[in-house]
Amino acid sequence: MEPKNSPDLMPSWIPATGHALRLAGIHFDAVRIIGVLGEQVAYEVMQFTDFRAGPIVRSSIGERSMYFLLPPGSARAYRWPVGAEALVREGAAFVGVPAVHGLTYPLDWRSLPSAQVPFVDAELLFELLRKVVDDEIRAVR
């Protein structure tokens, strides 16, 4: 989108239609969290940020993953627990990014980026993920 024509100022890496693959580590790093754990963490991040979490992409097929898009270079600063995988420039990891509107199946936005919150805060994501994982471990004991 042209910034001068759009009040929303969506990042250039979001496609105008459909979806596109973007190489992790260029425009963003990503943390993929699979299944129910990903849903729970997305819920916690959204609640904590009053629904201004930054970009979270949801995949509706396979393991139904959530992709939390972080500032480039930030994911490698953390040791992500089992169930979460950092996708960074090394390893040629690609992330599917849906358009804001239209048909984007099997991807959609759980939370959109904004000019004020262009990325998910890496430290917040890490802390809330650890809290959810710790709570699950305590519930099993």
N, CA, C and O of each residue as an XYZ file, in Angstrom:
564
protein
N       0.835     -1.181      0.000
C       0.000      0.000      0.000
C       0.879      1.243      0.000
O       1.970      1.238      0.569
N       0.423      2.258     -0.610
C       1.115      3.530     -0.613
C       0.860      4.230      0.723
O      -0.294      4.487      1.063
N       1.908      4.543      1.485
C       1.698      5.205      2.774
C       0.903      6.499      2.661
O       0.110      6.805      3.551
N       1.096      7.271      1.584
C       0.388      8.540      1.478
C      -1.109      8.355      1.227
O      -1.889      9.281      1.450
N      -1.520      7.164      0.762
C      -2.929      6.911      0.470
C      -3.636      6.111      1.555
O      -4.859      5.976      1.522
N      -2.898      5.586      2.503
C      -3.483      4.683      3.480
C      -3.303      5.211      4.892
O      -2.173      5.449      5.320
N      -4.394      5.399      5.625
C      -4.264      5.837      7.015
C      -3.734      4.733      7.924
O      -3.213      5.017      9.002
N      -3.864      3.452      7.491
C      -3.443      2.336      8.325
C      -1.945      2.059      8.242
O      -1.383      1.454      9.155
N      -1.295      2.485      7.180
C       0.139      2.284      6.996
C       0.559      0.833      7.227
O       1.412      0.565      8.073
N      -0.026     -0.092      6.494
C       0.353     -1.490      6.601
C       1.752     -1.677      6.039
O       2.112     -1.044      5.047
N       2.544     -2.541      6.663
C       3.904     -2.789      6.179
C       3.916     -3.316      4.741
O       2.973     -3.972      4.300
N       4.983     -3.023      4.033
C       5.099     -3.429      2.626
C       5.184     -4.940      2.457
O       4.926     -5.438      1.361
N       5.534     -5.686      3.497
C       5.653     -7.136      3.386
C       4.303     -7.857      3.470
O       4.246     -9.075      3.305
N       3.229     -7.127      3.722
C       1.884     -7.721      3.697
C       1.376     -7.640      2.270
O       1.309     -6.547      1.708
N       1.011     -8.778      1.660
C       0.554     -8.749      0.267
C      -0.802     -8.060      0.127
O      -1.591     -8.017      1.070
N      -1.055     -7.527     -1.056
C      -2.321     -6.843     -1.324
C      -3.480     -7.836     -1.397
O      -4.599     -7.516     -0.997
N      -3.214     -9.042     -1.908
C      -4.253    -10.075     -2.016
C      -3.655    -11.432     -1.682
O      -2.440    -11.617     -1.742
N      -4.513    -12.375     -1.330
C      -4.073    -13.745     -1.074
C      -3.100    -13.835      0.074
O      -3.317    -13.265      1.143
N      -2.019    -14.561     -0.162
C      -0.951    -14.643      0.829
C       0.377    -14.830      0.104
O       0.409    -15.198     -1.070
N       1.448    -14.578      0.804
C       2.784    -14.680      0.224
C       3.743    -15.236      1.264
O       3.549    -15.057      2.467
N       4.779    -15.912      0.787
C       5.822    -16.397      1.674
C       6.880    -15.310      1.832
O       7.308    -14.687      0.861
N       7.288    -15.099      3.082
C       8.332    -14.127      3.384
C       9.443    -14.840      4.150
O       9.173    -15.635      5.051
N      10.683    -14.554      3.790
C      11.832    -15.153      4.444
C      11.988    -14.554      5.843
O      12.107    -13.338      6.000
N      11.987    -15.417      6.845
C      12.158    -14.952      8.226
C      13.532    -14.309      8.381
O      14.505    -14.741      7.764
N      13.596    -13.276      9.209
C      14.830    -12.587      9.475
C      15.072    -11.376      8.593
O      16.007    -10.613      8.838
N      14.254    -11.186      7.578
C      14.406    -10.023      6.696
C      13.509     -8.890      7.199
O      14.002     -7.871      7.682
N      12.210     -9.072      7.084
C      11.249     -8.063      7.553
C      10.885     -8.280      9.013
O      10.496     -7.345      9.712
N      11.013     -9.512      9.463
C      10.643     -9.895     10.825
C      11.274    -11.232     11.156
O      11.625    -11.991     10.253
N      11.424    -11.535     12.448
C      11.655    -12.889     12.936
C      10.279    -13.423     13.286
O       9.328    -12.655     13.423
N      10.169    -14.726     13.429
C       8.887    -15.304     13.821
C       9.117    -16.378     14.868
O      10.157    -17.036     14.894
N       8.125    -16.541     15.728
C       8.106    -17.665     16.655
C       6.834    -18.432     16.359
O       5.726    -17.906     16.467
N       7.021    -19.707     15.976
C       5.879    -20.578     15.686
C       5.571    -21.388     16.933
O       6.446    -22.035     17.507
N       4.294    -21.338     17.344
C       3.829    -22.124     18.482
C       2.643    -22.940     17.988
O       1.679    -22.402     17.444
N       2.735    -24.233     18.187
C       1.797    -25.178     17.587
C       0.580    -25.422     18.477
O       0.678    -25.456     19.703
N      -0.570    -25.592     17.822
C      -1.779    -26.097     18.441
C      -2.379    -25.251     19.547
O      -2.365    -24.021     19.496
N      -2.911    -25.945     20.556
C      -3.615    -25.300     21.662
C      -2.687    -24.359     22.427
O      -3.120    -23.312     22.909
N      -1.421    -24.728     22.535
C      -0.462    -23.856     23.213
C      -0.368    -22.514     22.481
O      -0.352    -21.462     23.120
N      -0.308    -22.543     21.162
C      -0.261    -21.310     20.385
C      -1.507    -20.458     20.580
O      -1.417    -19.237     20.707
N      -2.670    -21.104     20.604
C      -3.927    -20.377     20.841
C      -3.929    -19.719     22.213
O      -4.333    -18.565     22.358
N      -3.472    -20.462     23.220
C      -3.464    -19.935     24.587
C      -2.501    -18.760     24.714
O      -2.826    -17.750     25.338
N      -1.323    -18.894     24.125
C      -0.336    -17.812     24.203
C      -0.850    -16.580     23.461
O      -0.689    -15.459     23.945
N      -1.462    -16.772     22.299
C      -2.023    -15.628     21.556
C      -3.078    -14.923     22.402
O      -3.116    -13.693     22.455
N      -3.924    -15.692     23.055
C      -4.951    -15.118     23.925
C      -4.303    -14.295     25.041
O      -4.726    -13.172     25.314
N      -3.276    -14.857     25.685
C      -2.603    -14.160     26.792
C      -1.948    -12.865     26.324
O      -2.055    -11.836     26.991
N      -1.269    -12.912     25.177
C      -0.607    -11.717     24.649
C      -1.642    -10.653     24.309
O      -1.440     -9.473     24.593
N      -2.746    -11.066     23.704
C      -3.776    -10.100     23.324
C      -4.428     -9.492     24.561
O      -4.673     -8.286     24.594
N      -4.710    -10.294     25.567
C      -5.289     -9.772     26.806
C      -4.335     -8.780     27.468
O      -4.751     -7.705     27.902
N      -3.059     -9.143     27.544
C      -2.077     -8.302     28.221
C      -1.902     -6.956     27.522
O      -1.651     -5.947     28.180
N      -2.033     -6.932     26.194
C      -1.798     -5.710     25.416
C      -3.084     -4.979     25.072
O      -3.073     -4.066     24.247
N      -4.195     -5.366     25.695
C      -5.489     -4.750     25.394
C      -5.802     -4.833     23.898
O      -6.274     -3.875     23.286
N      -5.525     -6.005     23.334
C      -5.808     -6.336     21.934
C      -5.017     -5.484     20.943
O      -5.466     -5.245     19.822
N      -3.839     -5.031     21.365
C      -2.891     -4.354     20.467
C      -1.562     -5.095     20.571
O      -0.555     -4.545     21.017
N      -1.586     -6.352     20.149
C      -0.451     -7.253     20.340
C       0.615     -7.139     19.271
O       1.760     -7.524     19.505
N       0.271     -6.621     18.104
C       1.179     -6.683     16.969
C       0.815     -7.883     16.107
O      -0.183     -8.550     16.381
N       1.593     -8.171     15.079
C       1.194     -9.178     14.094
C       1.297    -10.628     14.578
O       2.361    -11.109     14.966
N       0.144    -11.301     14.537
C       0.063    -12.737     14.832
C      -0.712    -13.371     13.689
O      -1.861    -13.013     13.430
N      -0.068    -14.322     13.003
C      -0.687    -15.030     11.878
C      -1.115    -16.407     12.362
O      -0.369    -17.089     13.064
N      -2.327    -16.810     11.980
C      -2.871    -18.121     12.349
C      -2.967    -18.990     11.095
O      -3.485    -18.559     10.065
N      -2.461    -20.218     11.199
C      -2.589    -21.192     10.129
C      -3.681    -22.183     10.510
O      -3.663    -22.743     11.606
N      -4.629    -22.398      9.607
C      -5.799    -23.238      9.904
C      -5.675    -24.669      9.409
O      -6.658    -25.410      9.422
N      -4.496    -25.071      8.977
C      -4.330    -26.447      8.510
C      -3.208    -27.121      9.285
O      -2.438    -26.463      9.986
N      -3.125    -28.422      9.153
C      -2.056    -29.173      9.804
C      -2.102    -29.030     11.305
O      -3.114    -29.325     11.940
N      -0.990    -28.572     11.872
C      -0.887    -28.457     13.324
C      -1.512    -27.177     13.869
O      -1.450    -26.920     15.071
N      -2.111    -26.381     12.999
C      -2.793    -25.145     13.387
C      -1.895    -24.260     14.243
O      -2.154    -24.033     15.425
N      -0.860    -23.781     13.628
C       0.149    -22.988     14.322
C      -0.201    -21.512     14.373
O      -0.972    -21.004     13.559
N       0.390    -20.836     15.355
C       0.377    -19.380     15.440
C       1.802    -18.913     15.155
O       2.774    -19.504     15.625
N       1.900    -17.852     14.383
C       3.196    -17.248     14.073
C       3.192    -15.835     14.654
O       2.429    -14.974     14.216
N       4.044    -15.613     15.633
C       4.179    -14.315     16.274
C       5.338    -13.610     15.576
O       6.470    -14.092     15.609
N       5.059    -12.470     14.945
C       6.076    -11.777     14.166
C       6.762    -10.725     15.031
O       6.130     -9.797     15.537
N       8.073    -10.897     15.185
C       8.899    -10.079     16.074
C       9.835     -9.193     15.258
O      10.014     -9.428     14.064
N      10.431     -8.184     15.878
C      11.412     -7.375     15.155
C      12.548     -8.258     14.631
O      12.946     -9.210     15.302
N      13.070     -7.956     13.448
C      14.173     -8.761     12.902
C      15.354     -8.809     13.881
O      15.749     -7.794     14.455
N      15.898    -10.006     14.053
C      17.055    -10.185     14.926
C      16.746    -10.361     16.396
O      17.669    -10.528     17.192
N      15.480    -10.330     16.787
C      15.143    -10.388     18.220
C      14.876    -11.797     18.744
O      15.027    -12.029     19.943
N      14.491    -12.732     17.903
C      14.095    -14.064     18.385
C      15.273    -14.861     18.930
O      15.102    -15.679     19.835
N      16.437    -14.636     18.401
C      17.599    -15.436     18.818
C      18.088    -15.073     20.218
O      18.958    -15.764     20.748
N      17.571    -14.035     20.823
C      17.996    -13.615     22.156
C      17.407    -14.492     23.263
O      17.767    -14.335     24.430
N      16.511    -15.407     22.914
C      15.797    -16.206     23.915
C      15.959    -17.692     23.628
O      16.144    -18.106     22.483
N      15.883    -18.494     24.706
C      15.837    -19.952     24.573
C      14.374    -20.345     24.691
O      13.848    -20.496     25.793
N      13.726    -20.508     23.552
C      12.291    -20.777     23.508
C      12.022    -22.190     24.011
O      12.753    -23.114     23.657
N      10.988    -22.377     24.830
C      10.695    -23.713     25.370
C      10.168    -24.657     24.287
O       9.814    -24.242     23.183
N      10.131    -25.928     24.642
C       9.585    -26.937     23.739
C       8.169    -26.532     23.355
O       7.385    -26.099     24.199
N       7.855    -26.676     22.086
C       6.538    -26.272     21.580
C       6.582    -24.953     20.850
O       5.622    -24.576     20.178
N       7.710    -24.236     20.979
C       7.903    -22.964     20.281
C       9.191    -23.063     19.471
O      10.186    -23.624     19.930
N       9.159    -22.517     18.279
C      10.332    -22.559     17.412
C      10.601    -21.175     16.852
O       9.719    -20.555     16.257
N      11.827    -20.691     17.046
C      12.225    -19.404     16.483
C      12.576    -19.604     15.011
O      13.346    -20.496     14.656
N      12.002    -18.765     14.172
C      12.300    -18.778     12.745
C      13.067    -17.496     12.441
O      12.524    -16.393     12.505
N      14.329    -17.671     12.112
C      15.219    -16.535     11.868
C      15.860    -16.705     10.498
O      15.597    -17.684      9.799
N      16.685    -15.768     10.124
C      17.251    -15.770      8.772
C      18.049    -17.029      8.473
O      17.949    -17.559      7.366
N      18.831    -17.520      9.413
C      19.579    -18.747      9.187
C      18.607    -19.910      9.061
O      17.638    -19.994      9.816
N      18.854    -20.795      8.126
C      17.992    -21.947      7.945
C      16.934    -21.758      6.870
O      16.170    -22.684      6.595
N      16.872    -20.608      6.270
C      15.931    -20.344      5.176
C      14.490    -20.704      5.544
O      13.822    -21.428      4.806
N      14.017    -20.205      6.673
C      12.639    -20.444      7.102
C      11.725    -19.392      6.478
O      12.006    -18.194      6.527
N      10.643    -19.859      5.898
C       9.663    -18.965      5.301
C       8.393    -18.966      6.134
O       8.023    -19.983      6.722
N       7.727    -17.815      6.180
C       6.481    -17.662      6.915
C       5.426    -17.161      5.937
O       5.669    -16.220      5.181
N       4.259    -17.791      5.954
C       3.145    -17.321      5.138
C       2.516    -16.090      5.767
O       2.222    -16.067      6.962
N       2.314    -15.068      4.947
C       1.715    -13.823      5.423
C       0.456    -13.562      4.597
O       0.536    -13.460      3.373
N      -0.711    -13.452      5.250
C      -1.946    -13.208      4.503
C      -2.160    -11.722      4.217
O      -1.595    -10.854      4.881
N      -2.985    -11.458      3.218
C      -3.426    -10.088      2.971
C      -4.356     -9.676      4.108
O      -4.829    -10.519      4.870
N      -4.609     -8.404      4.215
C      -5.500     -7.899      5.265
C      -6.949     -8.239      4.945
O      -7.729     -8.528      5.853
N      -7.320     -8.209      3.668
C      -8.706     -8.459      3.251
C      -8.740     -9.517      2.157
O      -7.737     -9.780      1.492
N      -9.908    -10.116      1.984
C     -10.098    -11.075      0.899
C      -9.823    -12.494      1.342
O      -9.664    -12.779      2.529
N      -9.772    -13.385      0.353
C      -9.555    -14.805      0.604
C      -8.084    -15.070      0.873
O      -7.235    -14.824      0.016
N      -7.784    -15.570      2.057
C      -6.398    -15.835      2.440
C      -6.224    -17.236      3.017
O      -5.163    -17.551      3.557
N      -7.243    -18.075      2.912
C      -7.176    -19.430      3.466
C      -5.933    -20.137      2.945
O      -5.644    -20.052      1.751
N      -5.205    -20.816      3.780
C      -5.457    -21.244      5.152
C      -4.877    -20.316      6.222
O      -4.764    -20.704      7.385
N      -4.514    -19.102      5.833
C      -3.929    -18.165      6.786
C      -4.883    -17.027      7.075
O      -5.662    -16.622      6.213
N      -4.818    -16.511      8.296
C      -5.547    -15.285      8.616
C      -4.826    -14.580      9.758
O      -3.896    -15.121     10.355
N      -5.270    -13.375     10.045
C      -4.668    -12.580     11.095
C      -5.406    -12.794     12.410
O      -6.619    -12.596     12.485
N      -4.689    -13.191     13.427
C      -5.233    -13.211     14.790
C      -5.109    -11.804     15.370
O      -5.949    -11.368     16.157
N      -4.041    -11.095     14.964
C      -3.806     -9.712     15.365
C      -2.981     -9.044     14.273
O      -1.968     -9.588     13.833
N      -3.410     -7.875     13.839
C      -2.727     -7.145     12.773
C      -1.625     -6.241     13.329
O      -1.709     -5.785     14.469
N      -0.599     -5.986     12.527
C       0.357     -4.954     12.936
C      -0.297     -3.583     12.796
O      -1.279     -3.422     12.072
N       0.251     -2.616     13.486
C      -0.225     -1.242     13.349
C       0.993     -0.327     13.366
O       2.104     -0.763     13.668
N       0.778      0.925     13.046
C       1.881      1.889     13.090
C       2.429      1.988     14.515
O       3.632      2.168     14.702
N       1.565      1.875     15.513
C       1.986      1.960     16.909
C       2.627      0.666     17.403
O       3.529      0.702     18.241
N       2.169     -0.478     16.890
C       2.679     -1.785     17.320
C       2.999     -2.608     16.065
O       2.204     -3.457     15.664
N       4.158     -2.359     15.446
C       4.483     -3.046     14.197
C       4.902     -4.501     14.386
O       4.880     -5.278     13.431
N       5.290     -4.883     15.621
C       5.720     -6.247     15.912
C       5.231     -6.657     17.294
O       4.906     -5.812     18.129
N       5.183     -7.968     17.522
C       4.944     -8.501     18.854
C       6.211     -8.253     19.665
O       7.317     -8.434     19.156
N       6.060     -7.846     20.908
C       7.204     -7.615     21.785
C       7.818     -8.965     22.162
O       7.153     -9.793     22.786
N       9.075     -9.191     21.790
C       9.729    -10.486     22.001
C       9.810    -10.858     23.477
O       9.542    -12.003     23.841
N      10.176     -9.909     24.327
C      10.297    -10.203     25.758
C       8.943    -10.559     26.362
O       8.845    -11.497     27.153
N       7.911     -9.827     26.000
C       6.571    -10.122     26.499
C       6.120    -11.509     26.045
O       5.593    -12.285     26.842
N       6.325    -11.818     24.774
C       5.952    -13.137     24.259
C       6.675    -14.232     25.028
O       6.056    -15.218     25.428
N       7.964    -14.074     25.238
C       8.745    -15.078     25.952
C       8.220    -15.275     27.366
O       8.033    -16.411     27.801
N       7.981    -14.189     28.087
C       7.506    -14.291     29.466
C       6.122    -14.934     29.545
O       5.885    -15.787     30.401
N       5.215    -14.535     28.667
C       3.860    -15.113     28.705
C       3.874    -16.576     28.266
O       3.117    -17.384     28.806
N       4.707    -16.926     27.311
C       4.835    -18.325     26.899
C       5.351    -19.162     28.059
O       4.814    -20.236     28.333
N       6.385    -18.686     28.745
C       6.896    -19.418     29.908
C       5.832    -19.575     30.980
O       5.727    -20.636     31.596
N       5.041    -18.533     31.213
C       3.973    -18.607     32.216
C       2.950    -19.675     31.836
O       2.544    -20.470     32.684
N       2.533    -19.701     30.578
C       1.543    -20.687     30.129
C       2.112    -22.101     30.248
O       1.423    -23.008     30.716
N       3.347    -22.291     29.833
C       3.982    -23.615     29.918
C       4.114    -24.042     31.379
O       3.813    -25.186     31.718
N       4.560    -23.137     32.241
C       4.679    -23.455     33.676
C       3.337    -23.810     34.281
O       3.247    -24.754     35.066
N       2.286    -23.071     33.930
C       0.934    -23.360     34.446
C       0.475    -24.741     33.998
O      -0.147    -25.468     34.772
N       0.776    -25.109     32.752
C       0.387    -26.439     32.258
C       1.132    -27.538     32.989
O       0.555    -28.582     33.295
N       2.408    -27.316     33.271
C       3.197    -28.320     33.992
C       2.645    -28.500     35.397
O       2.523    -29.629     35.873
N       2.306    -27.396     36.071
C       1.738    -27.487     37.416
C       0.381    -28.200     37.408
O       0.060    -28.932     38.344
N      -0.408    -27.987     36.361
C      -1.731    -28.605     36.277
C      -1.622    -30.125     36.103
O      -2.504    -30.864     36.541
N      -0.559    -30.585     35.473
C      -0.376    -32.026     35.243
C       0.076    -32.729     36.520
O      -0.240    -33.899     36.735
N       0.804    -32.025     37.350
C       1.347    -32.652     38.586
C       0.290    -32.902     39.588
O       0.574    -33.418     40.669
